[in-house]
Amino acid sequence: MVAIICSYIPVNTKEVKDANYDVYLSTNGVHLEIVIPKENLSSFLLNNVEYQEKEKFVSFGWGDKNFYANTPTWKDVTFSVGFKALFLKTPTLLHVSRYRKFKHNWIPVKVNTEQLRLLNQYIESSFAINHNSNSLLHPKPGYWKQDNFYTAKGSYTCFYTCNTWVNQALKQSGIKASLWTPFDFGLLSLHQ
């Protein structure tokens, strides 16, 4: 009940001036990702994620390593995988997908230059990096040809989920967000 209530309490509600950029929220019905046009990515992200020239948008999602690696579809979810993800502090991956075209089910979020910079910075800080300050491409292949997994920082729990990560990205970037949420629906409702 607390999670549902907090999901609908907005923060960063002040109207933003010069919000000339669009970023997007994408959901599969449970899991949120942040989508950014490729030309608005920081140099770190452009240099540390794989993409093709014709791909125009890049999405970033964060989540439990075992869940990402071993449950390509919802029918693959087992009690053990779900229990570990929710109730143990588990290692994480970043899921990075690339798109050639805009998807009509994405929810647009208007941001200004500073918010875009902070959002990029938040995503950058979620990547685990090697001694050369480069991201670590995970050996597990993605779900399709246009996605990859990267080793991430942080631990997944029922109190800090994939959706909490997205919400925190918006909060720390000064973008309208939920007070706290482990779900996708509250944050989506704030931007529809």
Residue pairs with C-beta under 8 A, 6 or more apart in sequence:
3 180
3 181
3 182
3 183
4 183
4 186
6 178
6 179
6 180
6 181
6 186
7 178
7 179
7 180
7 181
7 183
7 185
7 186
7 187
8 178
8 186
8 189
9 178
9 179
10 176
10 177
10 178
10 179
10 190
11 171
11 176
11 177
11 178
11 179
12 170
12 171
12 174
12 175
12 176
12 177
13 176
16 110
16 111
16 112
16 115
16 174
16 175
17 112
18 112
18 113
19 110
19 111
19 112
19 115
20 110
20 112
20 113
21 37
21 40
21 110
21 111
21 112
21 113
21 115
21 116
22 37
22 108
22 109
22 110
22 111
23 34
23 35
23 36
23 37
23 40
23 108
23 109
23 111
23 116
23 119
24 34
24 35
24 36
24 57
24 106
24 107
24 108
24 109
25 32
25 33
25 34
25 35
25 106
25 107
25 109
25 166
25 187
25 188
25 191
26 32
26 33
26 34
26 35
26 59
26 103
26 105
26 106
26 107
27 33
27 184
27 188
29 184
30 184
31 61
31 63
31 162
31 163
31 184
32 61
32 162
32 163
32 166
32 167
32 184
32 187
32 188
33 59
33 60
33 61
33 95
33 97
33 166
34 59
34 60
34 61
34 119
34 123
34 166
34 169
35 57
35 58
35 59
35 60
35 99
35 103
35 106
36 57
36 58
36 59
36 60
36 116
36 119
36 120
37 56
37 57
38 46
38 51
38 55
38 56
38 57
38 58
38 98
40 116
40 120
41 58
41 120
42 117
42 120
42 121
42 124
44 120
44 124
45 58
45 120
45 123
45 124
48 127
48 134
48 135
48 150
49 58
49 96
49 135
49 148
49 150
50 96
50 98
50 137
50 148
51 58
51 98
52 98
52 146
54 100
55 98
55 99
55 100
55 146
56 99
56 100
56 101
56 102
57 98
57 99
57 101
57 102
58 96
58 97
58 98
58 99
59 95
59 96
59 97
59 98
59 99
60 94
60 95
60 96
60 123
60 126
61 94
61 95
61 96
61 97
61 162
61 165
61 166
62 92
62 93
62 94
62 95
62 126
62 152
62 154
62 162
62 165
62 166
63 85
63 92
63 93
63 95
63 156
63 161
63 162
63 165
64 84
64 85
64 90
64 91
64 92
64 93
64 156
64 162
65 90
65 91
65 92
65 93
65 152
65 156
66 81
66 84
66 85
66 90
66 91
67 77
67 81
67 82
67 85
67 156
68 93
68 95
68 140
68 149
69 93
69 138
69 140
69 149
70 76
70 81
71 77
71 78
71 81
72 143
84 90
85 156
86 157
86 158
87 157
87 158
88 157
89 155
89 156
89 157
90 155
90 156
90 157
91 152
91 155
91 156
92 152
92 153
92 154
92 155
92 156
93 138
93 140
93 149
93 150
93 151
93 152
94 126
94 127
94 149
94 150
94 151
94 152
95 142
95 147
95 148
95 149
96 147
96 148
96 149
96 150
97 142
97 146
97 147
98 146
98 147
99 146
107 188
107 191
107 192
108 191
109 170
109 175
109 176
109 191
111 119
111 173
111 175
114 174
115 173
115 174
115 175
116 173
118 172
118 173
118 174
119 169
119 170
119 173
119 175
122 168
122 169
122 172
122 173
123 169
125 153
126 152
126 153
126 154
126 165
127 135
127 136
127 150
127 151
127 152
127 153
128 135
128 136
128 150
128 151
128 152
128 153
129 135
129 136
130 136
135 150
135 151
136 150
136 151
137 148
137 149
137 150
138 148
138 149
138 150
138 151
140 149
141 148
142 148
142 149
154 160
154 165
156 162
158 182
159 182
160 182
161 182
161 183
163 181
163 182
163 183
163 184
163 187
164 180
164 181
164 182
166 187
167 177
167 178
167 180
167 181
167 187
168 177
170 176
170 177
170 187
171 177
176 190
176 191
177 187
177 190
178 186
178 187
178 190
181 187
